[in-house]
């Protein structure tokens, strides 16, 4: 999932996500959820919304 650090956007692994919405047994990541490098998810689907 793309996310942005101090100078660039890059791929990464989500470390937090929805507590109630799952895909293939994994919590979905939402914009502003934490990413493994200490940043947050920067982009998401324009037409899917979840808690």
N, CA, C and O atoms as a Tripos MOL2 file, in Angstrom:
@<TRIPOS>MOLECULE
protein
  204   203    51     0     0
PROTEIN
NO_CHARGES

@<TRIPOS>ATOM
      1 N           0.8480   -1.1550    0.0000 N.3       1 UNK1
      2 CA          0.0000    0.0000    0.0000 C.3       1 UNK1
      3 C           0.8970    1.2220    0.0000 C.2       1 UNK1
      4 O           1.8560    1.2820    0.7690 O.2       1 UNK1
      5 N           0.6010    2.2110   -0.8570 N.am      2 UNK2
      6 CA          1.4480    3.3950   -0.8920 C.3       2 UNK2
      7 C           1.2750    4.2570    0.3510 C.2       2 UNK2
      8 O           0.1740    4.4090    0.8810 O.2       2 UNK2
      9 N           2.3740    4.8060    0.7900 N.am      3 UNK3
     10 CA          2.3530    5.7520    1.8970 C.3       3 UNK3
     11 C           3.5390    6.6850    1.7400 C.2       3 UNK3
     12 O           4.4680    6.3860    0.9900 O.2       3 UNK3
     13 N           3.5180    7.7970    2.4290 N.am      4 UNK4
     14 CA          4.5400    8.8230    2.2320 C.3       4 UNK4
     15 C           5.3250    9.0620    3.5060 C.2       4 UNK4
     16 O           4.7580    9.2070    4.5880 O.2       4 UNK4
     17 N           6.6540    9.1020    3.3570 N.am      5 UNK5
     18 CA          7.5380    9.4550    4.4530 C.3       5 UNK5
     19 C           7.8840   10.9300    4.3440 C.2       5 UNK5
     20 O           7.1140   11.7220    3.8000 O.2       5 UNK5
     21 N           9.0300   11.2850    4.8580 N.am      6 UNK6
     22 CA          9.4070   12.6950    4.8660 C.3       6 UNK6
     23 C           9.6850   13.2490    3.4790 C.2       6 UNK6
     24 O           9.4820   14.4400    3.2420 O.2       6 UNK6
     25 N          10.1530   12.3970    2.5420 N.am      7 UNK7
     26 CA         10.4870   12.9380    1.2270 C.3       7 UNK7
     27 C           9.9130   12.1650    0.0530 C.2       7 UNK7
     28 O           9.8280   12.7160   -1.0450 O.2       7 UNK7
     29 N           9.5160   10.9070    0.2380 N.am      8 UNK8
     30 CA          9.0220   10.1080   -0.8840 C.3       8 UNK8
     31 C           7.8240    9.2650   -0.4900 C.2       8 UNK8
     32 O           7.5670    9.0360    0.6920 O.2       8 UNK8
     33 N           7.0980    8.8090   -1.4960 N.am      9 UNK9
     34 CA          6.0420    7.8180   -1.2930 C.3       9 UNK9
     35 C           6.5960    6.4660   -1.7330 C.2       9 UNK9
     36 O           7.3280    6.3850   -2.7200 O.2       9 UNK9
     37 N           6.2500    5.4050   -1.0020 N.am     10 UNK10
     38 CA          6.7830    4.0820   -1.2950 C.3      10 UNK10
     39 C           5.8330    3.0170   -0.7620 C.2      10 UNK10
     40 O           4.8840    3.3370   -0.0480 O.2      10 UNK10
     41 N           6.0790    1.7530   -1.1020 N.am     11 UNK11
     42 CA          5.2610    0.6480   -0.6250 C.3      11 UNK11
     43 C           5.5880    0.3100    0.8200 C.2      11 UNK11
     44 O           6.6020    0.7640    1.3500 O.2      11 UNK11
     45 N           4.7340   -0.4860    1.4620 N.am     12 UNK12
     46 CA          4.9860   -0.8800    2.8400 C.3      12 UNK12
     47 C           3.9600   -1.8780    3.3250 C.2      12 UNK12
     48 O           3.0790   -2.2910    2.5720 O.2      12 UNK12
     49 N           4.0730   -2.2640    4.5810 N.am     13 UNK13
     50 CA          3.1730   -3.2260    5.1980 C.3      13 UNK13
     51 C           2.4030   -2.5480    6.3210 C.2      13 UNK13
     52 O           2.9800   -1.8510    7.1550 O.2      13 UNK13
     53 N           1.1100   -2.7580    6.3300 N.am     14 UNK14
     54 CA          0.2530   -2.1640    7.3510 C.3      14 UNK14
     55 C           0.4930   -2.8270    8.6990 C.2      14 UNK14
     56 O           0.6660   -4.0430    8.7710 O.2      14 UNK14
     57 N           0.5050   -2.0350    9.7680 N.am     15 UNK15
     58 CA          0.6280   -2.5730   11.1190 C.3      15 UNK15
     59 C          -0.6200   -2.3000   11.9540 C.2      15 UNK15
     60 O          -0.6860   -2.6960   13.1180 O.2      15 UNK15
     61 N          -1.6010   -1.6310   11.3720 N.am     16 UNK16
     62 CA         -2.8970   -1.4440   12.0260 C.3      16 UNK16
     63 C          -3.9620   -1.4260   10.9460 C.2      16 UNK16
     64 O          -3.6550   -1.2540    9.7660 O.2      16 UNK16
     65 N          -5.1970   -1.6020   11.3410 N.am     17 UNK17
     66 CA         -6.2830   -1.6100   10.3630 C.3      17 UNK17
     67 C          -7.6300   -1.6620   11.0460 C.2      17 UNK17
     68 O          -7.7350   -1.5070   12.2630 O.2      17 UNK17
     69 N          -8.6480   -1.8800   10.2550 N.am     18 UNK18
     70 CA        -10.0130   -1.9330   10.7650 C.3      18 UNK18
     71 C         -10.1740   -3.0830   11.7560 C.2      18 UNK18
     72 O          -9.6190   -4.1640   11.5590 O.2      18 UNK18
     73 N         -10.9270   -2.8460   12.8080 N.am     19 UNK19
     74 CA        -11.2220   -3.8960   13.7660 C.3      19 UNK19
     75 C         -12.4470   -4.7080   13.4010 C.2      19 UNK19
     76 O         -12.7640   -5.6980   14.0600 O.2      19 UNK19
     77 N         -13.1490   -4.2850   12.3330 N.am     20 UNK20
     78 CA        -14.3890   -4.9820   11.9940 C.3      20 UNK20
     79 C         -14.5520   -5.3220   10.5170 C.2      20 UNK20
     80 O         -15.5320   -5.9680   10.1480 O.2      20 UNK20
     81 N         -13.6180   -4.9040    9.6590 N.am     21 UNK21
     82 CA        -13.7320   -5.2100    8.2310 C.3      21 UNK21
     83 C         -12.4810   -5.9630    7.8000 C.2      21 UNK21
     84 O         -11.3640   -5.4700    7.9590 O.2      21 UNK21
     85 N         -12.6780   -7.1800    7.2440 N.am     22 UNK22
     86 CA        -11.5690   -8.0530    6.8760 C.3      22 UNK22
     87 C         -11.7210   -8.5250    5.4380 C.2      22 UNK22
     88 O         -12.8380   -8.6830    4.9450 O.2      22 UNK22
     89 N         -10.5930   -8.7500    4.7640 N.am     23 UNK23
     90 CA        -10.5560   -9.3470    3.4310 C.3      23 UNK23
     91 C          -9.5610  -10.4970    3.5030 C.2      23 UNK23
     92 O          -8.4100  -10.3080    3.8970 O.2      23 UNK23
     93 N         -10.0080  -11.6830    3.1210 N.am     24 UNK24
     94 CA         -9.1600  -12.8820    3.2050 C.3      24 UNK24
     95 C          -8.5590  -13.0490    4.6010 C.2      24 UNK24
     96 O          -7.4070  -13.4610    4.7330 O.2      24 UNK24
     97 N          -9.3260  -12.7340    5.6320 N.am     25 UNK25
     98 CA         -8.8950  -12.9180    7.0070 C.3      25 UNK25
     99 C          -7.9800  -11.8400    7.5580 C.2      25 UNK25
    100 O          -7.5140  -11.9490    8.6930 O.2      25 UNK25
    101 N          -7.7140  -10.8060    6.7790 N.am     26 UNK26
    102 CA         -6.8220   -9.7310    7.2310 C.3      26 UNK26
    103 C          -7.5840   -8.4240    7.3180 C.2      26 UNK26
    104 O          -8.4270   -8.1280    6.4710 O.2      26 UNK26
    105 N          -7.2820   -7.6370    8.3550 N.am     27 UNK27
    106 CA         -7.9360   -6.3350    8.5220 C.3      27 UNK27
    107 C          -7.5680   -5.4230    7.3610 C.2      27 UNK27
    108 O          -6.4140   -5.3850    6.9340 O.2      27 UNK27
    109 N          -8.5560   -4.6840    6.8500 N.am     28 UNK28
    110 CA         -8.2380   -3.7360    5.7860 C.3      28 UNK28
    111 C          -7.4990   -2.5380    6.3750 C.2      28 UNK28
    112 O          -7.7120   -2.1620    7.5280 O.2      28 UNK28
    113 N          -6.6330   -1.9530    5.5650 N.am     29 UNK29
    114 CA         -5.9140   -0.7450    5.9620 C.3      29 UNK29
    115 C          -6.6710    0.4540    5.4480 C.2      29 UNK29
    116 O          -7.1270    0.4680    4.3050 O.2      29 UNK29
    117 N          -6.8050    1.4600    6.2880 N.am     30 UNK30
    118 CA         -7.5040    2.6850    5.9140 C.3      30 UNK30
    119 C          -6.5060    3.8290    5.8170 C.2      30 UNK30
    120 O          -5.4270    3.7730    6.4080 O.2      30 UNK30
    121 N          -6.8650    4.8580    5.0770 N.am     31 UNK31
    122 CA         -6.0170    6.0430    4.9960 C.3      31 UNK31
    123 C          -5.7380    6.5230    6.4140 C.2      31 UNK31
    124 O          -6.6630    6.6490    7.2170 O.2      31 UNK31
    125 N          -4.5210    6.7820    6.7190 N.am     32 UNK32
    126 CA         -3.9690    7.2400    8.0000 C.3      32 UNK32
    127 C          -3.6870    6.1150    8.9950 C.2      32 UNK32
    128 O          -3.2600    6.4010   10.1130 O.2      32 UNK32
    129 N          -3.9100    4.8300    8.6310 N.am     33 UNK33
    130 CA         -3.4930    3.7260    9.4980 C.3      33 UNK33
    131 C          -1.9670    3.6150    9.4730 C.2      33 UNK33
    132 O          -1.3300    4.0190    8.5000 O.2      33 UNK33
    133 N          -1.3860    3.0700   10.5360 N.am     34 UNK34
    134 CA          0.0670    2.9610   10.6710 C.3      34 UNK34
    135 C           0.6580    1.9590    9.6890 C.2      34 UNK34
    136 O           0.0440    0.9450    9.3590 O.2      34 UNK34
    137 N           1.8840    2.2760    9.2250 N.am     35 UNK35
    138 CA          2.6450    1.4360    8.3080 C.3      35 UNK35
    139 C           3.9710    1.0930    8.9780 C.2      35 UNK35
    140 O           4.4360    1.8350    9.8420 O.2      35 UNK35
    141 N           4.5910   -0.0380    8.5840 N.am     36 UNK36
    142 CA          5.7700   -0.5620    9.2670 C.3      36 UNK36
    143 C           6.9740    0.3690    9.3500 C.2      36 UNK36
    144 O           7.8270    0.1640   10.2130 O.2      36 UNK36
    145 N           7.0820    1.3660    8.5090 N.am     37 UNK37
    146 CA          8.2410    2.2720    8.5610 C.3      37 UNK37
    147 C           8.0040    3.4520    9.5070 C.2      37 UNK37
    148 O           8.8680    4.3170    9.6460 O.2      37 UNK37
    149 N           6.8370    3.4890   10.1570 N.am     38 UNK38
    150 CA          6.5270    4.5870   11.0630 C.3      38 UNK38
    151 C           5.6770    5.6710   10.4350 C.2      38 UNK38
    152 O           5.3170    6.6440   11.0970 O.2      38 UNK38
    153 N           5.3550    5.5120    9.1640 N.am     39 UNK39
    154 CA          4.5260    6.4760    8.4420 C.3      39 UNK39
    155 C           3.0630    6.0400    8.5370 C.2      39 UNK39
    156 O           2.7210    5.1830    9.3520 O.2      39 UNK39
    157 N           2.2060    6.6270    7.7100 N.am     40 UNK40
    158 CA          0.8010    6.2440    7.6420 C.3      40 UNK40
    159 C           0.3840    6.0300    6.1970 C.2      40 UNK40
    160 O           0.9980    6.5820    5.2830 O.2      40 UNK40
    161 N          -0.6610    5.2270    5.9840 N.am     41 UNK41
    162 CA         -1.1920    4.9940    4.6390 C.3      41 UNK41
    163 C          -1.6800    6.3160    4.0660 C.2      41 UNK41
    164 O          -2.4000    7.0580    4.7340 O.2      41 UNK41
    165 N          -1.2890    6.6110    2.8310 N.am     42 UNK42
    166 CA         -1.5720    7.9210    2.2490 C.3      42 UNK42
    167 C          -2.7250    7.9130    1.2560 C.2      42 UNK42
    168 O          -3.3750    8.9400    1.0590 O.2      42 UNK42
    169 N          -2.9890    6.7730    0.6270 N.am     43 UNK43
    170 CA         -4.0380    6.7220   -0.3920 C.3      43 UNK43
    171 C          -4.9400    5.5260   -0.1560 C.2      43 UNK43
    172 O          -4.5780    4.5930    0.5610 O.2      43 UNK43
    173 N          -6.1130    5.5590   -0.7620 N.am     44 UNK44
    174 CA         -7.0550    4.4590   -0.6330 C.3      44 UNK44
    175 C          -8.0690    4.4850   -1.7470 C.2      44 UNK44
    176 O          -7.9860    5.3130   -2.6540 O.2      44 UNK44
    177 N          -9.0180    3.5900   -1.6820 N.am     45 UNK45
    178 CA        -10.0760    3.5190   -2.6850 C.3      45 UNK45
    179 C         -10.9900    4.7380   -2.5680 C.2      45 UNK45
    180 O         -11.3560    5.1380   -1.4630 O.2      45 UNK45
    181 N         -11.3580    5.3270   -3.7060 N.am     46 UNK46
    182 CA        -12.2500    6.4880   -3.6530 C.3      46 UNK46
    183 C         -13.7100    6.1190   -3.3910 C.2      46 UNK46
    184 O         -14.5320    6.9980   -3.1320 O.2      46 UNK46
    185 N         -14.0460    4.8040   -3.4570 N.am     47 UNK47
    186 CA        -15.4510    4.4310   -3.3180 C.3      47 UNK47
    187 C         -15.7080    3.3080   -2.3140 C.2      47 UNK47
    188 O         -16.7880    2.7180   -2.3300 O.2      47 UNK47
    189 N         -14.7480    2.9960   -1.4410 N.am     48 UNK48
    190 CA        -14.9390    2.0070   -0.3830 C.3      48 UNK48
    191 C         -14.6640    2.7000    0.9460 C.2      48 UNK48
    192 O         -13.6160    3.3210    1.1280 O.2      48 UNK48
    193 N         -15.6090    2.5880    1.8690 N.am     49 UNK49
    194 CA        -15.4810    3.2370    3.1740 C.3      49 UNK49
    195 C         -15.7080    2.1940    4.2600 C.2      49 UNK49
    196 O         -16.6410    1.3970    4.1600 O.2      49 UNK49
    197 N         -14.8670    2.1860    5.3030 N.am     50 UNK50
    198 CA        -14.9920    1.1900    6.3650 C.3      50 UNK50
    199 C         -14.5500    1.7740    7.6950 C.2      50 UNK50
    200 O         -13.7470    2.7060    7.7470 O.2      50 UNK50
    201 N         -15.0900    1.2080    8.7730 N.am     51 UNK51
    202 CA        -14.6870    1.5970   10.1340 C.3      51 UNK51
    203 C         -13.3710    0.9490   10.4720 C.2      51 UNK51
    204 O         -12.8510    1.1440   11.5710 O.2      51 UNK51
@<TRIPOS>BOND
     1     1     2 1
     2     2     3 1
     3     3     4 2
     4     3     5 am
     5     5     6 1
     6     6     7 1
     7     7     8 2
     8     7     9 am
     9     9    10 1
    10    10    11 1
    11    11    12 2
    12    11    13 am
    13    13    14 1
    14    14    15 1
    15    15    16 2
    16    15    17 am
    17    17    18 1
    18    18    19 1
    19    19    20 2
    20    19    21 am
    21    21    22 1
    22    22    23 1
    23    23    24 2
    24    23    25 am
    25    25    26 1
    26    26    27 1
    27    27    28 2
    28    27    29 am
    29    29    30 1
    30    30    31 1
    31    31    32 2
    32    31    33 am
    33    33    34 1
    34    34    35 1
    35    35    36 2
    36    35    37 am
    37    37    38 1
    38    38    39 1
    39    39    40 2
    40    39    41 am
    41    41    42 1
    42    42    43 1
    43    43    44 2
    44    43    45 am
    45    45    46 1
    46    46    47 1
    47    47    48 2
    48    47    49 am
    49    49    50 1
    50    50    51 1
    51    51    52 2
    52    51    53 am
    53    53    54 1
    54    54    55 1
    55    55    56 2
    56    55    57 am
    57    57    58 1
    58    58    59 1
    59    59    60 2
    60    59    61 am
    61    61    62 1
    62    62    63 1
    63    63    64 2
    64    63    65 am
    65    65    66 1
    66    66    67 1
    67    67    68 2
    68    67    69 am
    69    69    70 1
    70    70    71 1
    71    71    72 2
    72    71    73 am
    73    73    74 1
    74    74    75 1
    75    75    76 2
    76    75    77 am
    77    77    78 1
    78    78    79 1
    79    79    80 2
    80    79    81 am
    81    81    82 1
    82    82    83 1
    83    83    84 2
    84    83    85 am
    85    85    86 1
    86    86    87 1
    87    87    88 2
    88    87    89 am
    89    89    90 1
    90    90    91 1
    91    91    92 2
    92    91    93 am
    93    93    94 1
    94    94    95 1
    95    95    96 2
    96    95    97 am
    97    97    98 1
    98    98    99 1
    99    99   100 2
   100    99   101 am
   101   101   102 1
   102   102   103 1
   103   103   104 2
   104   103   105 am
   105   105   106 1
   106   106   107 1
   107   107   108 2
   108   107   109 am
   109   109   110 1
   110   110   111 1
   111   111   112 2
   112   111   113 am
   113   113   114 1
   114   114   115 1
   115   115   116 2
   116   115   117 am
   117   117   118 1
   118   118   119 1
   119   119   120 2
   120   119   121 am
   121   121   122 1
   122   122   123 1
   123   123   124 2
   124   123   125 am
   125   125   126 1
   126   126   127 1
   127   127   128 2
   128   127   129 am
   129   129   130 1
   130   130   131 1
   131   131   132 2
   132   131   133 am
   133   133   134 1
   134   134   135 1
   135   135   136 2
   136   135   137 am
   137   137   138 1
   138   138   139 1
   139   139   140 2
   140   139   141 am
   141   141   142 1
   142   142   143 1
   143   143   144 2
   144   143   145 am
   145   145   146 1
   146   146   147 1
   147   147   148 2
   148   147   149 am
   149   149   150 1
   150   150   151 1
   151   151   152 2
   152   151   153 am
   153   153   154 1
   154   154   155 1
   155   155   156 2
   156   155   157 am
   157   157   158 1
   158   158   159 1
   159   159   160 2
   160   159   161 am
   161   161   162 1
   162   162   163 1
   163   163   164 2
   164   163   165 am
   165   165   166 1
   166   166   167 1
   167   167   168 2
   168   167   169 am
   169   169   170 1
   170   170   171 1
   171   171   172 2
   172   171   173 am
   173   173   174 1
   174   174   175 1
   175   175   176 2
   176   175   177 am
   177   177   178 1
   178   178   179 1
   179   179   180 2
   180   179   181 am
   181   181   182 1
   182   182   183 1
   183   183   184 2
   184   183   185 am
   185   185   186 1
   186   186   187 1
   187   187   188 2
   188   187   189 am
   189   189   190 1
   190   190   191 1
   191   191   192 2
   192   191   193 am
   193   193   194 1
   194   194   195 1
   195   195   196 2
   196   195   197 am
   197   197   198 1
   198   198   199 1
   199   199   200 2
   200   199   201 am
   201   201   202 1
   202   202   203 1
   203   203   204 2
@<TRIPOS>SUBSTRUCTURE
     1 UNK1         2 RESIDUE 1 A UNK
     2 UNK2         6 RESIDUE 1 A UNK
     3 UNK3        10 RESIDUE 1 A UNK
     4 UNK4        14 RESIDUE 1 A UNK
     5 UNK5        18 RESIDUE 1 A UNK
     6 UNK6        22 RESIDUE 1 A UNK
     7 UNK7        26 RESIDUE 1 A UNK
     8 UNK8        30 RESIDUE 1 A UNK
     9 UNK9        34 RESIDUE 1 A UNK
    10 UNK10       38 RESIDUE 1 A UNK
    11 UNK11       42 RESIDUE 1 A UNK
    12 UNK12       46 RESIDUE 1 A UNK
    13 UNK13       50 RESIDUE 1 A UNK
    14 UNK14       54 RESIDUE 1 A UNK
    15 UNK15       58 RESIDUE 1 A UNK
    16 UNK16       62 RESIDUE 1 A UNK
    17 UNK17       66 RESIDUE 1 A UNK
    18 UNK18       70 RESIDUE 1 A UNK
    19 UNK19       74 RESIDUE 1 A UNK
    20 UNK20       78 RESIDUE 1 A UNK
    21 UNK21       82 RESIDUE 1 A UNK
    22 UNK22       86 RESIDUE 1 A UNK
    23 UNK23       90 RESIDUE 1 A UNK
    24 UNK24       94 RESIDUE 1 A UNK
    25 UNK25       98 RESIDUE 1 A UNK
    26 UNK26      102 RESIDUE 1 A UNK
    27 UNK27      106 RESIDUE 1 A UNK
    28 UNK28      110 RESIDUE 1 A UNK
    29 UNK29      114 RESIDUE 1 A UNK
    30 UNK30      118 RESIDUE 1 A UNK
    31 UNK31      122 RESIDUE 1 A UNK
    32 UNK32      126 RESIDUE 1 A UNK
    33 UNK33      130 RESIDUE 1 A UNK
    34 UNK34      134 RESIDUE 1 A UNK
    35 UNK35      138 RESIDUE 1 A UNK
    36 UNK36      142 RESIDUE 1 A UNK
    37 UNK37      146 RESIDUE 1 A UNK
    38 UNK38      150 RESIDUE 1 A UNK
    39 UNK39      154 RESIDUE 1 A UNK
    40 UNK40      158 RESIDUE 1 A UNK
    41 UNK41      162 RESIDUE 1 A UNK
    42 UNK42      166 RESIDUE 1 A UNK
    43 UNK43      170 RESIDUE 1 A UNK
    44 UNK44      174 RESIDUE 1 A UNK
    45 UNK45      178 RESIDUE 1 A UNK
    46 UNK46      182 RESIDUE 1 A UNK
    47 UNK47      186 RESIDUE 1 A UNK
    48 UNK48      190 RESIDUE 1 A UNK
    49 UNK49      194 RESIDUE 1 A UNK
    50 UNK50      198 RESIDUE 1 A UNK
    51 UNK51      202 RESIDUE 1 A UNK
